[in-house]
């Protein structure tokens, strides 16, 4: 018992030394529990279109999206704890273009929810027209406050699917490949 009292006194003394009160420490912990916990997906986690290539002198997994047709890849993952109360998502794509053309391309993206009893995973998505800013420049495109598709219900969902790719529309006029390096999904509460 004396050791516990001494240890607690040491913790209190050290907390005072760093300049926060126990109440402030509790508030930091509580706030951290409600922070937006993003998930990053690398191309190797997607179901297809990925390859291991030398990019800037290093082997990396990338998704290569050709210009000629609609191409997309999915990654399915269990619903993270705490996401059942999310009202929307920020969907961020890290990408570059293989040509120096500033012609637009059409980013296909989506987030779906489903249960383990769903026989076919939903595959709903939408498009966004994007303009490259040069060849091989890392670019970051974020769709903020996006709502998932296809009967979105995070409370009952067991699994989520993120979709990323290229849609063949009239705005998809860039003649080069689009390289996707990563996708980040961030819930908003």
N, C-alpha and C positions, 0 to 999 in steps of 0.2 A: 504494500500500500504506500509506504514512504517513497519507493522508487517511482510509482505513478504520479504522486503529488509533485515530486521533484521534476519529472519529465514534463508534466503539464506547465509547471512554472517556467521551465526552460523554453518551451514553445511560446508561451505568452511573452517572455522577455525577448526572444528572437523576433516575434511578430512586431513588437514595439520598435525594435531596432531598424526594421526595414520600412517603417513609417506607415503601416496600415493597421487598422483595428481589426479584431476578430469579426465584427459585423461587416466591415468592408471586404474581408477575405470571403465571408459567406456570400456576399453579393456578387463577387467575381465568379465564384463557383456556380452560383445560380444562373448568372448571365451566360456563362460558357455553355451551360446545359441547353440553352435556348438558341444558341448561335446557329447559323445556316451551315450545315455540314455538307460541303460539296463532295461529289464523287468525280474523279477523273477516270476516263477510259482511254487506254492506248489502243492503237489500231490492232494489235495482236489479240485483243479481247473481242473484236467484232467477228461475226460469223463468216465473213468472206471478204474478198477484195484486198486483203492485206498481204504485204510482202516485206521481206527484210532487204533493205537497200542501203547503199552508202549514200548518206546525205551529209554534206559539209564535212566529209572526211571520216564519218563515223557510221557504223551500222545502226540503223533504226528501223523499227516497224512503221510502215506508212500505209495509208489507204490511198490508192491511186484511182481517181475517178476520171474515166475518159470522156471526151466531149460528145461522142456520137450518139449515145443512147442514155436512157434512164438507168442509173446504177445506184444502188444504196446498200448499206450494211446495217445490221442490227446487233445490239448487245442486250442480253436479258440478265436481270439481276434481282435478288430478293429485295423486297422493300426494306430499307433501313429503318431501324427503330427511331421513332420520333417523327417520321415523315407523314404519318396519317393525318396530321393537321395542316399540311402544306396547302396553300391556296393557289399557288402557281409556281413556275420554275423559271430560272434563268438558264438558257441553253447556250453554251459558248463553244465555238468551233475554232481550233487553231489550224490554219491552213496556209498554203501558198499556191501560186500558179506557175506552170512551167513555161509560159510564154510571156513576152514583155507587152503583150496587147492589153489595153485597158478595156477590152470588150467585156460585157457582163457575162456572168454565168448564174445558174439558178440553183441555189442551195436547197436541198430537200432535208427537212428535219422533223422530228416528232418525238413525243413521249407517250407511251401507252401504259395502261394498267390492266392486269387481269389476275384471275385466281388460278390455282392449280387445277381446278375442275374445268377450265376453259379448254376446249379441244384444239382450237387453233389460236395462236397468239395474234392479237390485233396488230395491224400493220398500217396504222393511220399516220398521215404526215401532211405537211403543208410546205409551201415554197417561199423563198425570199430571194430577190434579185440582188446580186453582189457584184461589185466592180473591183478587180485586182489593182494593186498599186505598183505593179512591176513584176519582174521575174524573180522567183525564189525568195521573195520577201515574206517573212513570217507575218501573217495577218490574223487578227482576232476579231471574230464576228460574234456578237452576243445578242440573242433575242431575249429581251427582258419581260418578266411577268407573263410568260407563256402558259397557257393552260393545256393540259394533256387532252388527248383525243379519245374517241372510242369508248364512251360510257365510263369516263374517268371517275373512279371512286377509290381514293387512297385509303379510306377506312377499312374497306373490305378486300383490297388488293393484297395478293401474296407476292406478286412479281411485277416488275416494270421492264419496259423495253425502250431503249433509246435508238432512234433511227437517224442516220446521217447519209447524205449522198448528193446526187446531182439529178435534176429533173430536166427532161428534154422539152423545153418550152420555146416560144419565140424569143424570149430574153436570153436564152442560153446560146450566145453567139461566140463565146471565147473558144478558140480552136485548140487550146492546149489542155493538158491534163490538170486536174486540181489534186493537190496532195494534202491529205488531212493527217495531221500529227497527233491530235488529241481532241477529246470532247469532254467538257465539264458540265455537269448537271447540278444546279444549286436550288434547293427548295426555298420558297418564300413563305413566311408565316404571318 
